Amino acid sequence: MELNKFLNTYYPDLILRPPLFYNWSVGIRFEVGVSMDVDYTIPHNPYIQGCYRRAITLFEALHQKDDDIFVLIDINTVFGFHQLKRRLKNFHPYVEKKHLYSLKHEVLSLYPEEEEDHIVTHRFTLSCKARELHHVNLLKAICNQDFGLTPKQTNRVYFINQRTKTIFHVYDDRGCDLIATSSLDIKDIYIRFNDWILDYDRKQIDEVFKGE
């Protein structure tokens, strides 16, 4: 199934942009980074190691190796496509080269409030099996973006599972969002990782799963 057909079928009213959790009625917001310890230096700080562990654990709980997934990479920019192609080199370490030839590209206006600044979103979509994605390195790169560590991934990345119909987005070292078409589809994740739920949104999240 093509990405846009998938989104129109299962998420017809969703604008796929941050904050994902607040843009859909069924979801969970998890805290990824907990308690920075100033006595340790990056990258050996338990904080960043904890970020890696939570992001990777959640991804692997959500995706079986043979699941068909979409990996979306959104780049917000005002510059032209020639310069943009050079930025795509950032994605080579995370997937086999053969998949890069099938990357699909579209230009979107996801932020109408920024149209006067001519900001557009270049969305690149990759379709592959979960096992074909080097997810550990990619998730670490997302968590690294504010720490001066490499690898670093500063663009927005969404993982969409075609089997479970879930969308997973680690926005940075602070946390990640998970949305689904039904609360039943992620009830086990809600139970297993309840301690990781962001307390600020816990009441709203608990309401979604009440009585399930």
Secondary structure, DSSP 8 states (H G I E B T S, - for coil): --HHHHHHHH-TT----S-GGGGSSSEEEEE------TTS-TTT-HHHHHHHHHHHHHHHHH--TT-EEEEEEEEEESS-HHHHHHHGGGGGGGB-HHHHTT-EEEEE---GGGGGGT-EEEEEEEEEEGGGB-HHHHHHHHHHTTTT-SS---SEEEEEETTT--EEEEEETTEEEEE-SSGGGGHHHHHHTGGGB-GGGHHHHHHHHTT-
